[in-house]
Amino acid sequence: MLSRMAHGSDAADLTLVERGLDAVVAVSRRCAGRYCLDRATATAVFCWTLGRWPEWHAGAAIDPFRAHAWVCVDGEPVREPASLNKYFVPMVSVMPRTAPDDRM
């Protein structure tokens, strides 16, 4: 479903993704807590309502095993620990149609 939503959407910029995260966390205690899949998905849907899409990822780290979902802009995780790219490998990604700089 996320792929269908992202299809045809331009990339979200950092300002929009941060605005989406703020909105999602403000209205949902669940998303403000440990529920990263809900938070990342709700943020992507927020951006989609405005015709944009962030880079959406769900992945895992091992030793110990951990699963996580997050959103990125230009390959950089938004409001995530700097170590995220070091330990987590995306297993499922839903990318926007274009990069922010490719838009006219």
C-alpha positions as CSV (number, residue, x, y, z in Angstrom):
1,M,0.0,0.0,0.0
2,L,2.8,2.4,0.8
3,S,4.4,1.8,-2.6
4,R,1.1,2.7,-4.3
5,M,0.9,5.9,-2.2
6,A,4.5,6.9,-2.9
7,H,4.1,6.3,-6.6
8,G,3.9,9.7,-8.4
9,S,4.8,11.7,-5.3
10,D,7.7,14.1,-5.2
11,A,10.3,13.8,-2.4
12,A,9.5,15.5,0.9
13,D,12.0,18.0,2.1
14,L,13.4,18.1,5.7
15,T,11.0,20.8,6.8
16,L,7.9,18.9,5.8
17,V,9.2,15.6,7.3
18,E,10.0,17.3,10.6
19,R,6.6,19.0,10.5
20,G,5.0,15.6,10.0
21,L,6.9,14.0,12.8
22,D,5.9,16.9,15.1
23,A,2.2,16.5,14.2
24,V,2.2,12.7,14.6
25,V,4.0,12.8,18.0
26,A,1.8,15.6,19.2
27,V,-1.5,13.7,18.6
28,S,-0.4,10.1,19.4
29,R,1.2,8.9,22.7
30,R,1.8,5.6,20.9
31,C,3.8,7.3,18.1
32,A,5.7,9.4,20.6
33,G,6.9,6.3,22.3
34,R,8.4,3.0,21.2
35,Y,6.1,2.4,18.2
36,C,8.5,3.4,15.4
37,L,6.6,1.6,12.7
38,D,3.5,3.6,13.5
39,R,5.4,6.8,13.7
40,A,7.3,6.4,10.4
41,T,4.2,5.3,8.6
42,A,2.0,8.1,10.0
43,T,4.7,10.6,9.1
44,A,4.9,9.3,5.5
45,V,1.1,9.5,5.2
46,F,1.1,13.1,6.5
47,C,3.6,14.0,3.8
48,W,1.5,12.1,1.2
49,T,-1.6,14.2,2.1
50,L,0.5,17.2,0.8
51,G,1.7,15.4,-2.3
52,R,5.1,14.5,-1.1
53,W,6.8,11.3,0.2
54,P,9.8,10.8,2.4
55,E,12.2,7.9,2.1
56,W,10.5,5.3,4.3
57,H,12.5,2.3,5.7
58,A,12.0,-0.7,7.9
59,G,15.0,-2.7,8.8
60,A,16.9,-4.6,11.4
61,A,20.2,-4.8,13.3
62,I,21.7,-7.9,14.8
63,D,23.6,-8.8,17.9
64,P,21.2,-8.3,19.6
65,F,18.4,-8.4,17.0
66,R,16.4,-5.2,16.8
67,A,13.8,-4.0,14.3
68,H,13.2,-0.4,13.5
69,A,11.3,1.8,11.0
70,W,12.3,5.4,10.1
71,V,12.0,8.1,7.5
72,C,14.9,9.9,5.7
73,V,15.5,12.9,3.5
74,D,18.4,12.6,1.0
75,G,19.5,9.4,2.6
76,E,19.8,10.9,6.1
77,P,17.5,9.7,8.9
78,V,15.3,12.4,10.4
79,R,15.4,12.8,14.2
80,E,17.1,9.4,14.7
81,P,20.4,8.6,16.4
82,A,23.5,9.2,14.3
83,S,24.4,5.5,14.8
84,L,21.3,4.3,13.0
85,N,23.0,4.0,9.6
86,K,25.9,2.1,11.2
87,Y,23.8,-0.6,12.8
88,F,20.5,-0.9,10.9
89,V,20.1,-2.3,7.4
90,P,16.9,-1.4,5.5
91,M,15.0,-4.5,4.6
92,V,12.0,-2.7,3.0
93,S,12.2,0.8,1.5
94,V,9.6,2.9,-0.1
95,M,11.2,5.8,-2.0
96,P,9.6,8.9,-3.6
97,R,9.4,9.2,-7.3
98,T,12.0,12.0,-7.5
99,A,14.7,13.6,-5.3
100,P,14.0,17.1,-4.0
101,D,16.6,18.7,-6.3
102,D,15.0,17.0,-9.4
103,R,11.7,18.9,-9.0
104,M,11.0,21.8,-11.2
